[in-house]
Amino acid sequence: MATYFTTPEALVAIEEIKQLKARYCYYIDHEEWDQWISLFAPDCRVDLGSWPVARNPATKERIPVPGFSFEELEALASGAGWPAVGREALRHVGSDTASNNVTVHHLFVPQIEFESESTARAIWPMEDYAWWPEGSPQRRMHGFGYYRETYLRLEDGRWYIATSHFSRSWIEWQR
Protein backbone atom coordinates (compact mmCIF):
# COMPACT_ATOMS: atom_id res chain seq x y z
CA MET A 1 0.00 0.00 0.00
CA ALA A 2 1.35 3.38 -0.98
CA THR A 3 1.94 6.00 1.66
CA TYR A 4 2.01 9.77 1.46
CA PHE A 5 5.07 10.79 3.47
CA THR A 6 5.40 14.34 4.70
CA THR A 7 8.74 14.10 6.44
CA PRO A 8 11.48 16.51 5.34
CA GLU A 9 13.24 13.59 3.62
CA ALA A 10 10.09 12.71 1.67
CA LEU A 11 9.63 16.31 0.58
CA VAL A 12 13.21 16.32 -0.70
CA ALA A 13 12.56 13.03 -2.54
CA ILE A 14 9.42 14.49 -4.14
CA GLU A 15 11.44 17.44 -5.42
CA GLU A 16 14.16 15.12 -6.73
CA ILE A 17 11.54 13.11 -8.68
CA LYS A 18 10.04 16.33 -10.06
CA GLN A 19 13.48 17.47 -11.24
CA LEU A 20 14.09 14.04 -12.79
CA LYS A 21 10.90 14.32 -14.84
CA ALA A 22 11.68 17.92 -15.83
CA ARG A 23 15.03 16.74 -17.21
CA TYR A 24 13.18 13.96 -19.07
CA CYS A 25 11.16 16.55 -21.00
CA TYR A 26 14.13 18.84 -21.60
CA TYR A 27 16.28 16.03 -22.97
CA ILE A 28 13.52 14.76 -25.31
CA ASP A 29 12.77 18.23 -26.63
CA HIS A 30 16.48 18.86 -27.24
CA GLU A 31 17.14 15.32 -28.55
CA GLU A 32 19.89 14.70 -25.99
CA TRP A 33 19.51 10.92 -26.02
CA ASP A 34 22.53 9.99 -23.85
CA GLN A 35 21.30 12.27 -21.07
CA TRP A 36 17.71 11.10 -21.55
CA ILE A 37 18.48 7.40 -21.11
CA SER A 38 20.66 8.17 -18.07
CA LEU A 39 17.44 9.08 -16.22
CA PHE A 40 16.23 5.48 -16.39
CA ALA A 41 17.11 2.45 -14.29
CA PRO A 42 19.36 0.05 -16.24
CA ASP A 43 16.53 -2.53 -16.51
CA CYS A 44 13.74 0.00 -17.14
CA ARG A 45 10.54 -0.90 -18.99
CA VAL A 46 8.97 1.91 -21.01
CA ASP A 47 5.79 1.71 -23.08
CA LEU A 48 4.95 4.90 -24.96
CA GLY A 49 3.53 2.98 -27.89
CA SER A 50 -0.02 4.30 -27.62
CA TRP A 51 1.04 7.93 -28.05
CA PRO A 52 -0.73 8.64 -31.38
CA VAL A 53 -4.23 7.55 -30.26
CA ALA A 54 -6.39 9.20 -27.60
CA ARG A 55 -8.66 7.11 -25.39
CA ASN A 56 -11.51 8.10 -23.15
CA PRO A 57 -10.02 7.88 -19.61
CA ALA A 58 -13.21 6.35 -18.19
CA THR A 59 -14.09 3.81 -20.89
CA LYS A 60 -10.69 3.33 -22.64
CA GLU A 61 -12.48 3.62 -26.02
CA ARG A 62 -10.49 5.22 -28.83
CA ILE A 63 -11.45 8.82 -29.58
CA PRO A 64 -11.81 9.58 -33.32
CA VAL A 65 -9.51 12.21 -34.84
CA PRO A 66 -10.98 14.07 -37.84
CA GLY A 67 -9.07 13.33 -41.03
CA PHE A 68 -7.14 10.31 -39.67
CA SER A 69 -8.05 6.64 -39.36
CA PHE A 70 -7.12 4.67 -36.26
CA GLU A 71 -5.00 2.43 -38.48
CA GLU A 72 -2.95 5.42 -39.72
CA LEU A 73 -2.36 6.68 -36.20
CA GLU A 74 -1.49 3.28 -34.77
CA ALA A 75 0.94 2.72 -37.67
CA LEU A 76 2.92 5.79 -36.51
CA ALA A 77 3.96 3.96 -33.36
CA SER A 78 3.89 0.34 -34.52
CA GLY A 79 7.36 0.25 -36.04
CA ALA A 80 9.14 1.79 -33.07
CA GLY A 81 9.39 -1.36 -30.94
CA TRP A 82 7.53 -0.42 -27.78
CA PRO A 83 7.78 -1.48 -25.04
CA ALA A 84 11.46 -0.79 -24.65
CA VAL A 85 13.31 -2.79 -21.99
CA GLY A 86 16.69 -1.46 -20.88
CA ARG A 87 18.48 1.78 -21.66
CA GLU A 88 19.88 0.83 -25.07
CA ALA A 89 16.51 -0.37 -26.37
CA LEU A 90 14.99 2.84 -25.04
CA ARG A 91 17.59 4.98 -26.82
CA HIS A 92 16.77 3.29 -30.12
CA VAL A 93 12.96 3.59 -29.99
CA GLY A 94 13.04 7.04 -28.37
CA SER A 95 15.29 8.60 -30.95
CA ASP A 96 13.45 6.84 -33.82
CA THR A 97 10.08 8.11 -32.60
CA ALA A 98 11.23 11.72 -32.14
CA SER A 99 13.64 12.02 -35.05
CA ASN A 100 13.12 14.77 -37.62
CA ASN A 101 10.49 16.57 -35.60
CA VAL A 102 10.32 19.35 -33.05
CA THR A 103 8.61 18.65 -29.73
CA VAL A 104 7.55 20.63 -26.70
CA HIS A 105 6.47 18.81 -23.52
CA HIS A 106 4.72 20.44 -20.56
CA LEU A 107 4.12 18.68 -17.26
CA PHE A 108 1.59 19.58 -14.60
CA VAL A 109 1.35 18.85 -10.87
CA PRO A 110 2.04 15.13 -10.27
CA GLN A 111 0.55 12.75 -7.77
CA ILE A 112 3.56 11.09 -6.12
CA GLU A 113 3.25 8.21 -3.65
CA PHE A 114 6.01 6.31 -1.89
CA GLU A 115 6.03 2.54 -1.55
CA SER A 116 9.18 2.72 0.57
CA GLU A 117 12.16 5.00 1.07
CA SER A 118 13.57 3.80 -2.25
CA THR A 119 10.47 3.20 -4.40
CA ALA A 120 7.76 5.56 -5.58
CA ARG A 121 5.10 5.93 -8.21
CA ALA A 122 3.53 8.93 -9.87
CA ILE A 123 0.88 10.07 -12.30
CA TRP A 124 1.89 13.10 -14.37
CA PRO A 125 -0.70 15.07 -16.34
CA MET A 126 0.96 16.42 -19.47
CA GLU A 127 0.52 18.37 -22.68
CA ASP A 128 2.70 18.11 -25.74
CA TYR A 129 3.17 19.48 -29.22
CA ALA A 130 5.04 18.03 -32.18
CA TRP A 131 5.82 19.40 -35.63
CA TRP A 132 7.09 17.21 -38.49
CA PRO A 133 9.04 18.37 -41.56
CA GLU A 134 7.48 19.15 -44.90
CA GLY A 135 6.55 15.99 -46.78
CA SER A 136 5.65 13.95 -43.67
CA PRO A 137 2.21 12.28 -43.58
CA GLN A 138 1.39 14.48 -40.59
CA ARG A 139 2.48 18.06 -39.90
CA ARG A 140 1.40 18.91 -36.38
CA MET A 141 0.12 17.20 -33.25
CA HIS A 142 -1.16 18.61 -29.96
CA GLY A 143 -2.22 16.33 -27.14
CA PHE A 144 -2.98 15.83 -23.49
CA GLY A 145 -2.38 12.69 -21.49
CA TYR A 146 -0.81 11.00 -18.51
CA TYR A 147 2.47 9.36 -17.67
CA ARG A 148 2.14 6.60 -15.07
CA GLU A 149 5.58 5.83 -13.70
CA THR A 150 7.48 4.01 -11.00
CA TYR A 151 10.83 5.14 -9.60
CA LEU A 152 13.76 3.53 -7.82
CA ARG A 153 16.42 5.14 -5.69
CA LEU A 154 19.56 3.18 -6.53
CA GLU A 155 22.80 2.69 -4.61
CA ASP A 156 24.17 6.04 -5.81
CA GLY A 157 21.33 7.79 -3.93
CA ARG A 158 19.67 9.12 -7.13
CA TRP A 159 16.13 8.47 -8.30
CA TYR A 160 15.61 6.75 -11.67
CA ILE A 161 12.56 5.96 -13.78
CA ALA A 162 11.92 2.21 -13.47
CA THR A 163 8.72 1.95 -15.53
CA SER A 164 6.80 4.40 -17.67
CA HIS A 165 3.48 3.99 -19.41
CA PHE A 166 1.83 6.73 -21.44
CA SER A 167 -1.80 7.26 -22.41
CA ARG A 168 -3.59 10.12 -24.13
CA SER A 169 -7.00 11.48 -23.24
CA TRP A 170 -7.13 14.02 -26.10
CA ILE A 171 -5.19 14.57 -29.31
CA GLU A 172 -5.44 16.79 -32.35
CA TRP A 173 -3.64 15.96 -35.59
CA GLN A 174 -3.10 18.12 -38.63
CA ARG A 175 -1.94 16.97 -42.06
C-alpha positions in Angstrom: 0.0 0.0 0.0 1.4 3.4 -1.0 1.9 6.0 1.7 2.0 9.8 1.5 5.1 10.8 3.5 5.4 14.3 4.7 8.7 14.1 6.4 11.5 16.5 5.3 13.2 13.6 3.6 10.1 12.7 1.7 9.6 16.3 0.6 13.2 16.3 -0.7 12.6 13.0 -2.5 9.4 14.5 -4.1 11.4 17.4 -5.4 14.2 15.1 -6.7 11.5 13.1 -8.7 10.0 16.3 -10.1 13.5 17.5 -11.2 14.1 14.0 -12.8 10.9 14.3 -14.8 11.7 17.9 -15.8 15.0 16.7 -17.2 13.2 14.0 -19.1 11.2 16.6 -21.0 14.1 18.8 -21.6 16.3 16.0 -23.0 13.5 14.8 -25.3 12.8 18.2 -26.6 16.5 18.9 -27.2 17.1 15.3 -28.6 19.9 14.7 -26.0 19.5 10.9 -26.0 22.5 10.0 -23.9 21.3 12.3 -21.1 17.7 11.1 -21.6 18.5 7.4 -21.1 20.7 8.2 -18.1 17.4 9.1 -16.2 16.2 5.5 -16.4 17.1 2.5 -14.3 19.4 0.0 -16.2 16.5 -2.5 -16.5 13.7 0.0 -17.1 10.5 -0.9 -19.0 9.0 1.9 -21.0 5.8 1.7 -23.1 5.0 4.9 -25.0 3.5 3.0 -27.9 0.0 4.3 -27.6 1.0 7.9 -28.1 -0.7 8.6 -31.4 -4.2 7.6 -30.3 -6.4 9.2 -27.6 -8.7 7.1 -25.4 -11.5 8.1 -23.1 -10.0 7.9 -19.6 -13.2 6.3 -18.2 -14.1 3.8 -20.9 -10.7 3.3 -22.6 -12.5 3.6 -26.0 -10.5 5.2 -28.8 -11.5 8.8 -29.6 -11.8 9.6 -33.3 -9.5 12.2 -34.8 -11.0 14.1 -37.8 -9.1 13.3 -41.0 -7.1 10.3 -39.7 -8.0 6.6 -39.4 -7.1 4.7 -36.3 -5.0 2.4 -38.5 -3.0 5.4 -39.7 -2.4 6.7 -36.2 -1.5 3.3 -34.8 0.9 2.7 -37.7 2.9 5.8 -36.5 4.0 4.0 -33.4 3.9 0.3 -34.5 7.4 0.3 -36.0 9.1 1.8 -33.1 9.4 -1.4 -30.9 7.5 -0.4 -27.8 7.8 -1.5 -25.0 11.5 -0.8 -24.6 13.3 -2.8 -22.0 16.7 -1.5 -20.9 18.5 1.8 -21.7 19.9 0.8 -25.1 16.5 -0.4 -26.4 15.0 2.8 -25.0 17.6 5.0 -26.8 16.8 3.3 -30.1 13.0 3.6 -30.0 13.0 7.0 -28.4 15.3 8.6 -31.0 13.4 6.8 -33.8 10.1 8.1 -32.6 11.2 11.7 -32.1 13.6 12.0 -35.1 13.1 14.8 -37.6 10.5 16.6 -35.6 10.3 19.4 -33.0 8.6 18.7 -29.7 7.6 20.6 -26.7 6.5 18.8 -23.5 4.7 20.4 -20.6 4.1 18.7 -17.3 1.6 19.6 -14.6 1.4 18.8 -10.9 2.0 15.1 -10.3 0.6 12.7 -7.8 3.6 11.1 -6.1 3.2 8.2 -3.7 6.0 6.3 -1.9 6.0 2.5 -1.6 9.2 2.7 0.6 12.2 5.0 1.1 13.6 3.8 -2.3 10.5 3.2 -4.4 7.8 5.6 -5.6 5.1 5.9 -8.2 3.5 8.9 -9.9 0.9 10.1 -12.3 1.9 13.1 -14.4 -0.7 15.1 -16.3 1.0 16.4 -19.5 0.5 18.4 -22.7 2.7 18.1 -25.7 3.2 19.5 -29.2 5.0 18.0 -32.2 5.8 19.4 -35.6 7.1 17.2 -38.5 9.0 18.4 -41.6 7.5 19.2 -44.9 6.5 16.0 -46.8 5.7 13.9 -43.7 2.2 12.3 -43.6 1.4 14.5 -40.6 2.5 18.1 -39.9 1.4 18.9 -36.4 0.1 17.2 -33.2 -1.2 18.6 -30.0 -2.2 16.3 -27.1 -3.0 15.8 -23.5 -2.4 12.7 -21.5 -0.8 11.0 -18.5 2.5 9.4 -17.7 2.1 6.6 -15.1 5.6 5.8 -13.7 7.5 4.0 -11.0 10.8 5.1 -9.6 13.8 3.5 -7.8 16.4 5.1 -5.7 19.6 3.2 -6.5 22.8 2.7 -4.6 24.2 6.0 -5.8 21.3 7.8 -3.9 19.7 9.1 -7.1 16.1 8.5 -8.3 15.6 6.7 -11.7 12.6 6.0 -13.8 11.9 2.2 -13.5 8.7 2.0 -15.5 6.8 4.4 -17.7 3.5 4.0 -19.4 1.8 6.7 -21.4 -1.8 7.3 -22.4 -3.6 10.1 -24.1 -7.0 11.5 -23.2 -7.1 14.0 -26.1 -5.2 14.6 -29.3 -5.4 16.8 -32.4 -3.6 16.0 -35.6 -3.1 18.1 -38.6 -1.9 17.0 -42.1 
